[in-house]
Amino acid sequence: MDYLEIITRCFDSDSVLYSRHARHEMFEEEFGLITDQEIYEAVNNGEIIESYPDDTPYPSVLIFGITNTGRPLHTVCAYNEEDEQVVIITTYQPNPDKWEAYRRRKK
């Protein structure tokens, strides 16, 4: 089973924990409020574009996905294997001035 499949299964079983930072970013996003439903849609339609295997306390990944309304979102997720739970570390709508096709950082 791949990491994205594990994450989407956690979303489907409602085994998701949002960090305080993620909740703050969802409400303060410069392009408008991000909802739980939008994160669910973007992750389920998403792809892993960066991996952070050395993150602690759990390795994490950056997922790029598009919501059902066409909104691009980036979501950093970690998987707590012991509790079988995904932790949403942060989420945001990527600024097109800083990302190429929302998948690679512009230099």
N, C-alpha and C positions, 0 to 999 in steps of 0.2 A: 504494500500500500504506500502511495506517495504522500508527501507532507501536505499538499493541497487537499488531497482526499481526506486525510485525517481532520484537517481544519473544517472542511465543509460538513463532515459528519458531526463534528461538535456543534456547529451552527444548527444543523437539523435536529439534534437532540437537546438544544437549548443549554448547552454546556459551555457558555461563553461568559467571561468576566471582563468588564471594561475597567481599565485603569482610570484613576482620577484625571491623569493627563489627557487620556483619550476623550473622556467626557468633556473636559474643558475645551479641547480642540473642536469637538463636534458643535459646541454652542458658539464658539468664537471664530469659526471658519470665515475667512475674508470673502469667500464666494457664496456664503449663506449656510444656514444650519444644515448639519448632516444628521440624518435620522438612523436609528437602528436598522430599519428596513432597507435603507440605501446601502448600508454596510453589508448586510446579508446578501443583497442582490449583487453588489460589486464583487464580493468574495466568491460567491457561487458562479459568477461568470468570469472569474479572474484567472490570472496567471502570476506565478512567482517571477519577479524581475530582479530581485536581489536577495541574497541570503546572508545572515549574520550568525554563523555557527558559534562564534565566541561570546555572544551576548549572555549575560547572566541575569537572573538565575536560570533562564531557559534560552536556548537558541531561538532566533526569530527570523522571519522572512518579511519582505516587502511585497505585497500583492497589489497589482494593478487590475482594476476591473471597471466595468461600465454598468451603471444602474439601468433599470428598465426604462427610465426616461432619457437615457443617453448621457448622464452625468459621469465624468471620469473621476475615480477615487483611488487614492493610495491608502492602504491599510497595513500597518505593521502588526503582525501577529506572532505570538509565541505559543508553544504547546507545552503545557504542564502534564507530562506523561503520568506522574503519580496520581493526579486527580482526574486525568482524562478530560482536561479542560483547556480551551483556547483563551489566551489573554490578549485582549486588544490593547496594544501599547499606545498607538496613536493612529489617527486617520485624518486625511485632508484631501482637498481637491487640488491636484497638482497645477502649478502655474505654468502655462504653455511657454512662457518666456524662459523657464528654467529646465524644461524637459523636452526631449525630442520624441514626438509621438507618445508622450507620457511614459515611455519605457526606459529611456536613457537620459542621464543628466547631461545638460549642455555644458560645454567647457568654455 
